Amino acid sequence: MNRSDFFIGRVNAGFMYVLASNCRLKDKVKTPGGKAEEV
């Protein structure tokens, strides 16, 4: 496996995770008392 491909994959996965986390945070702000940490 190419090292650059692995790095790009990690960045891509991390970027998608951040987007999902941001969407969840916006929803959590609307509903106080929700779980802040959710994996």
C-alpha positions in Angstrom: 0.0 0.0 0.0 1.3 3.4 -0.9 2.1 5.7 2.0 0.6 8.8 0.3 -2.6 6.8 -0.4 -2.8 5.8 3.3 -2.3 9.4 4.4 -5.0 10.7 2.0 -7.3 8.0 3.2 -6.7 9.1 6.8 -7.3 12.8 6.0 -10.5 11.9 4.1 -11.8 9.8 6.9 -10.9 12.5 9.4 -12.6 15.2 7.3 -15.8 13.2 7.1 -15.7 12.5 10.8 -15.3 16.3 11.5 -18.3 17.1 9.3 -20.4 14.5 11.0 -19.3 15.8 14.4 -20.2 19.3 13.5 -23.7 18.3 12.4 -24.2 16.4 15.7 -22.9 19.4 17.7 -25.4 21.7 16.0 -28.2 19.2 16.8 -26.9 18.9 20.4 -26.9 22.7 20.9 -30.7 22.7 20.0 -31.3 20.0 22.6 -29.4 20.7 25.9 -29.0 17.6 28.1 -27.9 15.4 25.1 -24.8 13.3 25.2 -21.9 15.5 24.3 -19.6 12.6 23.6 -20.9 10.0 21.2 -18.6 7.8 19.2 
